[in-house]
Amino acid sequence: MKKLAFLLTTLFLVLLLAACGGDNASSDSEGSDDSEATGEEAAEEASSNVAAGDAEYTIRASIGLNSEHPQYKGLLKFKEIVEAETDGAVAVETYHSGQLGDDRTAMEALQLGSQEVTVPSTAPVANFIPEYAVFDIPFLFPNEQVADAVLDGEVGTKLLEMLDEQNLVGLAYWENGFRDMSNSTRPIESIADFDGLKIRTMENDLHLAAFRELGANPTPMAFTELFTALQQGTVDGQENPLSTIYLEGFHEVQDYVSNTHHIYTPFVFLVSKPFYDGLPAEYQEILRSAAVEAGQYQREINREANEDYKQGLIDEGVEFTEMSDEAIAEMREAVQPVIEEFSETIGKDLVEEINQAVEDAQ
């Protein structure tokens, strides 16, 4: 009888433990694919949380893109450098997929000192500093090498210094990349193919005006709503770097991609000024050099990955169009009136300065 009681008790405990484990597994599976962390990422996040308990300072660093994007891998490189160089005195917690909010929300949190690091595209930065709209000028950079030279040179440094007035510290430029077109209506081979296309864009007046000039019907929309809008046909297409098109699965609801390369978008590595000013000078320098080193790494892997993303899109059945030099030149000519109009808002001197820097870099 005692033996039977023992066996029943043991069976009860095994079932109880299994039930607890099942609840945890169910909880972990909730949410979208983009916001789920892999086992490796979960381990890294857990290690960050453990390190944070022993660290003098904790950095919460967030981005909007998912964990597979080179931007997040750059963030992990930043974490690795900072924690090693400070001997664990500064812990870095990393968050992807907008877990702490979108770019604007994260920037506002930095201003308030309630978050420490974010790496947004330059477009939302222009909402805080109008001069950053200079990076929205279509066809500003002919290639990545020229972009690097300008961003890491005097003009780029000048723009980083402007962030100080917004309670932000700009440490480096990373790479989002050249924006390309995808749509579900027809291949885009020339300016004529834009006619009437409903294209999702960011809420950016310069982008909207440029696409109207090309003959499209631009529709501003939150990025989080984009996949569903493409799937339901609310918009015909969108424009983003190949990395975003592939990793966000837009190829599942888009048939055509064209390498229009109409805008090159950098990321800006931002630190909360209240947090940065409270760090010892030694740690400030470590953060600065780590942001630059991780940025160089991120640019490199982003460019290597783009060829893989392109081939991945083709393998998934997307029709990929290589734009001709003549087609690009025609598009560039068409948007010149928009560039001249918005140069007044951006600042003619800055536009001339960056155009000269581009010319010098070539």
Buried (B, 14 or more C-beta within 10 A) or exposed (E): EEEEEEEEEEEEEEEEEEEEEEEEEEEEEEEEEBBBBEEEBEEBBEBBEEBBEEBEBBBBBBBBBBBBBBBBBBBBBBBBBBBEBBEBBBBBBBBBBBBBBBBBBBBBBBBEBEBBBBBBBBBBBBBBBBBBBBBBBBBBBBEBEBBBBBBBBEBBEEBBEBBEEBBBBBBBBBBBBBBBBBBBBBBBBBBEBBEEBBBBBBEBBBBBBBBBBBBBBBBEBEBEEBBEBBEEEBBBBBBBBBBBBBBBBBBEBBBBBBBBBBBBBBBBBBBBBBBBEEBEEEBBEBBBBBBBBBBBBBBEBBBEBBEEBBEBBEEEEBEBBEBEEEBBEBBBEBBEEBBEEBBEBBBEEBBEBBBEBBEEBE
